[in-house]
């Protein structure tokens, strides 16, 4: 059966929420994804795999989820498991066999079934009723994302995306590789500034200079044109950026916070102070 052209986010969210309600989850530590998968009929094993992060083989109402044992981060393993569980619950009419690479687990733009599996995994591991209150009380920065990733035992990338979705601020998370944007994810709803996939990073961005393993950068105001290729849109925005390179990977994660310009005569210090005031007001 051919997959739907558009991913069904509502369906993915509903399945994840139903599973959480079924097992009366009330805190992040109760989200034991392997136990949830087993209860649904899918056994999870860790074993050597080449060329992929995880795979699912199913037959009738049973399945086996194999996760690559050499994945170093717990958060990535949990997300890979939840992703395959999403395939198991959502896509029985699509295929009985899924092989998912690291790119599939970061796929928020291409394959509908991979997008749905990612959506299911994110909702299962970081449900809104637990995740949203923590986001609304925290600053939009990478340190906050790291803290939330540790609490929910999730990957930094998946946590950053969920944070942007739930934050009170107009933010975008960007993943780039070799100074080229792989994807950008913003809060759903009213359209804000748009960052194009496959655009080259500007030397005026912090991400451009993350060429070696680095600690978290500090917030810095950067020219809007460093990220926004639309010449008409860029002058409307002030942009604050934080970027960090993943240790051991050629990937840079960026959080951008946007505010509409008010007075072109303001100097950089005044704009930064105004951004802080808006941030504090939204907490």
C-alpha positions in Angstrom: 0.0 0.0 0.0 1.4 3.4 -1.0 2.0 5.7 2.0 -0.1 8.9 2.3 1.4 11.9 0.6 1.2 14.0 3.8 2.3 12.6 7.2 -0.5 12.3 9.7 0.8 14.0 12.8 -2.5 13.8 14.6 -2.6 10.0 14.2 1.0 9.6 15.4 0.3 11.8 18.5 -2.9 10.0 19.3 -1.2 6.6 19.3 1.6 7.8 21.5 -0.8 9.5 23.9 -3.0 6.4 24.1 0.0 4.3 25.0 1.0 6.7 27.8 -2.5 6.8 29.2 -2.8 3.0 29.0 0.2 2.7 31.4 -0.7 5.7 33.5 2.6 7.5 32.9 3.0 10.5 35.2 6.7 11.4 35.1 9.6 11.1 32.6 11.3 8.3 34.5 8.1 6.1 34.0 8.6 6.2 30.2 10.4 2.9 29.9 10.3 2.5 26.1 11.5 -1.1 25.9 8.8 -2.2 28.4 6.2 -0.3 26.4 7.3 -1.9 23.2 7.2 -5.4 24.8 3.7 -4.8 26.1 2.6 -3.9 22.5 4.1 -7.1 21.2 7.5 -6.0 19.9 10.6 -7.4 21.6 13.6 -5.0 21.7 17.1 -6.3 21.5 20.4 -4.6 21.1 22.8 -6.1 18.6 25.4 -5.2 16.0 24.0 -3.6 12.9 25.7 -2.2 9.9 24.4 0.7 7.8 21.5 1.5 10.0 20.5 2.6 13.6 17.6 0.2 14.0 15.3 -2.1 12.2 11.9 -3.7 12.7 10.7 -7.1 11.5 7.0 -7.9 12.1 4.7 -10.7 11.6 1.0 -10.6 12.3 0.7 -8.8 15.7 4.3 -9.5 16.8 7.6 -7.9 16.0 11.3 -7.7 16.8 13.0 -4.3 17.1 16.8 -4.5 16.8 18.7 -1.4 17.9 22.4 -1.0 17.0 24.3 -1.8 20.2 27.2 0.6 19.4 25.1 3.7 19.5 27.0 5.6 22.2 24.2 7.8 23.6 21.3 6.5 25.6 19.0 9.2 24.2 19.6 8.1 20.6 19.0 4.5 21.5 15.7 5.3 23.2 14.6 7.5 20.3 15.5 4.7 17.8 13.5 2.2 19.8 10.5 4.5 20.0 10.8 5.3 16.3 10.6 1.6 15.4 7.7 1.1 17.8 6.0 3.9 15.9 6.4 1.9 12.7 5.1 -1.2 14.4 1.9 0.6 15.6 1.3 2.9 12.7 2.5 1.2 9.5 1.4 -2.4 9.4 -0.3 -1.7 6.1 2.9 -0.1 4.6 5.6 -2.7 5.2 6.5 -5.6 7.5 10.1 -4.7 7.4 11.7 -1.3 8.2 15.5 -0.5 8.2 16.1 3.0 9.6 19.3 4.9 9.2 20.5 7.9 11.3 19.2 10.2 8.5 15.7 8.5 8.8 15.7 9.3 12.5 16.4 13.0 11.7 13.9 13.0 8.8 11.5 15.8 9.3 11.0 16.8 5.7 11.1 13.8 3.4 9.4 10.4 3.9 5.9 10.6 5.4 6.3 7.3 7.2 9.6 8.3 8.7 8.1 11.7 9.7 5.2 9.9 11.4 7.5 7.5 13.3 9.6 10.5 14.5 6.5 12.3 15.6 5.3 9.3 17.5 8.7 8.9 19.2 8.9 12.5 20.2 5.4 12.5 21.6 6.0 9.2 23.5 9.3 10.2 25.0 8.5 13.9 25.6 4.7 14.2 26.0 3.3 17.7 26.1 1.7 17.3 29.5 5.1 16.7 31.0 7.4 18.6 28.6 5.4 21.8 28.0 5.4 23.2 31.6 9.1 22.7 31.8 9.7 24.6 28.5 7.4 27.5 29.4 9.5 28.2 32.6 12.9 28.0 31.0 15.1 30.3 28.8 15.3 29.3 25.1 18.9 28.2 25.1 21.0 25.1 24.5 21.8 24.7 28.2 18.0 24.3 28.8 17.8 21.8 26.0 20.7 19.8 27.5 18.9 19.8 30.9 15.7 18.6 29.4 17.5 15.9 27.4 19.1 14.6 30.6 15.8 14.5 32.4 13.8 12.8 29.6 16.7 10.7 28.5 16.4 11.9 24.9 18.7 13.0 22.2 19.8 16.6 22.0 18.4 17.0 18.5 14.9 15.6 19.3 14.8 17.6 22.6 15.7 20.8 20.8 12.9 20.3 18.3 10.3 19.6 21.0 11.5 22.6 22.9 11.1 24.9 19.9 7.6 23.5 19.4 6.6 24.2 23.1 8.5 27.4 23.9 6.7 30.7 24.3 9.4 32.3 22.1 9.7 32.4 18.3 12.5 30.0 17.8 14.0 27.8 15.1 16.3 24.8 15.5 18.7 24.2 12.6 20.9 21.1 11.9 23.8 21.7 9.6 26.5 19.5 8.2 29.7 20.7 6.6 28.4 24.3 6.6 25.1 23.4 4.8 21.7 23.4 6.3 20.2 19.8 6.5 16.9 21.0 7.9 15.3 23.7 10.1 12.3 23.2 12.4 10.1 26.0 13.8 7.0 26.2 16.0 3.9 25.1 14.1 1.3 27.7 13.4 1.8 31.3 12.1 4.6 31.5 9.7 7.8 33.2 10.9 11.2 33.6 9.3 12.0 30.8 6.9 15.4 29.1 6.7 15.9 27.0 3.5 17.1 23.5 3.4 20.5 23.0 1.7 21.4 26.7 2.0 25.0 27.4 2.8 26.0 28.8 6.1 27.1 32.4 6.2 30.4 33.4 7.7 28.4 35.9 9.7 26.7 33.0 11.6 28.2 31.3 14.7 27.4 27.9 13.2 29.8 28.5 10.3 32.7 28.7 12.7 31.9 25.5 14.7 34.6 23.5 12.9 35.9 21.6 15.9 34.3 20.1 19.0 33.2 23.0 21.2 31.3 23.8 24.3 28.0 25.6 24.2 28.4 29.0 22.6 26.9 32.1 24.3 24.0 34.0 22.8 25.1 36.4 20.2 23.2 38.8 17.9 24.0 38.0 14.3 22.8 39.7 11.1 19.4 38.4 10.0 20.8 38.0 6.5 23.2 35.4 7.9 20.3 33.0 8.1 17.4 34.5 6.0 18.0 34.4 2.3 14.9 36.4 1.6 16.2 39.9 1.1 12.8 41.4 1.8 12.2 39.4 5.0 15.6 39.7 6.6 15.4 43.4 7.5 12.3 42.8 9.6 14.0 40.7 12.2 16.6 40.7 15.0 18.3 37.3 15.4 20.0 35.8 18.4 22.0 32.6 17.8 23.5 29.8 19.8 25.3 27.0 18.1 27.2 23.9 19.2 29.0 21.1 17.4 28.2 17.5 18.3 31.2 15.7 19.7 32.4 13.1 17.3 29.9 14.1 14.5 30.2 16.6 11.6 27.0 18.2 12.7 26.2 21.6 14.2 23.0 22.3 16.2 21.7 25.8 16.2 19.0 27.6 18.1 17.8 30.9 16.7 15.5 33.3 18.5 13.7 35.9 16.5 12.1 39.3 17.4 10.6 41.8 15.1 12.5 45.0 14.8 11.1 48.1 16.5 13.5 50.9 15.8 16.3 50.8 13.3 18.1 53.5 15.3 18.6 51.3 18.3 22.2 50.1 18.8 23.1 46.5 19.4 23.1 46.8 23.2 19.6 48.3 23.3 18.3 45.5 21.0 19.9 42.8 23.2 18.4 44.4 26.4 15.0 44.6 24.7 15.2 40.9 23.7 16.1 40.0 27.3 13.1 42.0 28.6 10.8 40.2 26.2 12.2 36.8 27.2 11.7 37.5 30.9 8.1 38.7 30.3 7.3 35.4 28.6 8.6 33.2 31.4 
